[in-house]
């Protein structure tokens, strides 16, 4: 694993998005010099331009000229697990790391919430409550369901652990088959038997648009698609066609496009539970992400290998 080579007396300049994270970074060691920067305000200057580490804020893009103003940059440490905005966009020699694990508990909890709410018809009953109607009806159950989780990382494993008490038939799928995990090449055979399909994959050239018309057509009537990955994993038009026909249902925390614009047909699509990319949005997530940053800085100062290094694909 890569390391950042610093002299024992060399300051570590770190660009951060908030004063709270600056304070946490400087608490790691007197050698840390944290600089709060907002990329949209222009390229860093002064001591900030000497930064070896950049911690972008959530939703940050790389503006023109920003990286060029950082000749000593060696590490971009994300606060998120998703890294698609930075993969392939960093100069040679700059390592990209994510905050793997920081969002795991909250995102797994959202997946469980979405599955239970969708299966038990909670969105329908909330609307009936708002209308003042007592609308008794029988809904589906998660107990005993056949759940196919596309992904086998931290969040997927946490979802699997949370499902233990529901007596589900659980199958994990990943790019490469291994013990307890099937290969994505087997999806055409697995999808027709899934009551619930959960998407927990990173954005890669292979996963963009993987849930297309053929993928959805392979799912059985009445099945539920749950997307806690990224919106671009799903072909929106293909999903809309299935929702509009009433054949499939979905629970989405992410969409393509995102944010979902006013008037988009997904807003009114039948059988859809929709939240605005909030799966990881709980107070503990910020604390866990900050801890991932400070742990990485401590590794840099100690000359230890970096963790959570993102593959350049």
C-alpha positions, 0 to 999 in steps of 0.5 A: 500500500502507498505511503506519503514520504515526509521528513520528520520535521516537515509540516503537513499542510491539509486543505479541509472544508470546515473549521470543525474538521480543521480543528480535528486535523490540527489536534492530530499533531502540532505538525498539521497545518489545516487550511479551510478552503472553498474550491469555488473561491479560486485556487489556493494561495500562500501556505495553502498552496503547499498542501500535501493533502486535500479533503474535499467537502461533500458534493465538491467538484474539481474546478479549473486550475485548482489542482494545478495550484497544488504542486505538492499534493500527494493525497486526496482523502474523501469524506464519502465512500463514493469516489466517482467524481475523482477517479481518473481526474487526479494527476499522476502520483496523487493517491485517492482514498475514501472514507470506507465504513463511515457511511456503513451503519446509516446506509444499511439502516436506510436499506432496511427501512426502505425494504420494510416500508415498501414491503408493508405499504407504509408510503400508501398508508401515510398518504391515506392518513393525510387524506383521513382515510382508513384504508385496510389492506394486505401488503407484502412482507420482508419475512421469508423474502428472497433478497438479492444484494448486488454488492458484497462490500461493507454496506452489503455485509451490514445489510446481510447481518441486519436481515438475519432475523427476517428468515430471508433467502439472501444472495450476495452478488459481486464482480468476482465470485468467492465463498458466499458470493455469486458472480454478476455473470449469474444475474440473468439466472438469479434475478427471476427468483428475487423478491427484492433486489438491493443495489450497493455497488460502486460507480465503475465503467461496468456498473454505470447503466447495469440496471437496464431494461433487460435487467429489470425485465428479468425481475419477477412481477411485483419485485422491489428494486432498492437503490442505495448506490448511485443513480447512474447505476439504473437506467431511469427511463427503463425503470420509469417504464416498469413503474408506470406499468405497475409491474415493478416497485422501487425504493430510491435514495439516489436518482439520475439526474440528481437532484431530481428536477421539478416536474420529473416523472419520477416524482409521480411514478407509482410504486416508488418510495423516494428519498433525497440522497439521505441514506448516510445523513445522520450525525454519527456519519460526520463524526465517523468521516472525520475520524477516517480523516484524522486516522489517515493523517496520523498514518501519513505522519507516522509513515504508515501505509494509507488505508482505503485506497481507491482503485483507479479502475 
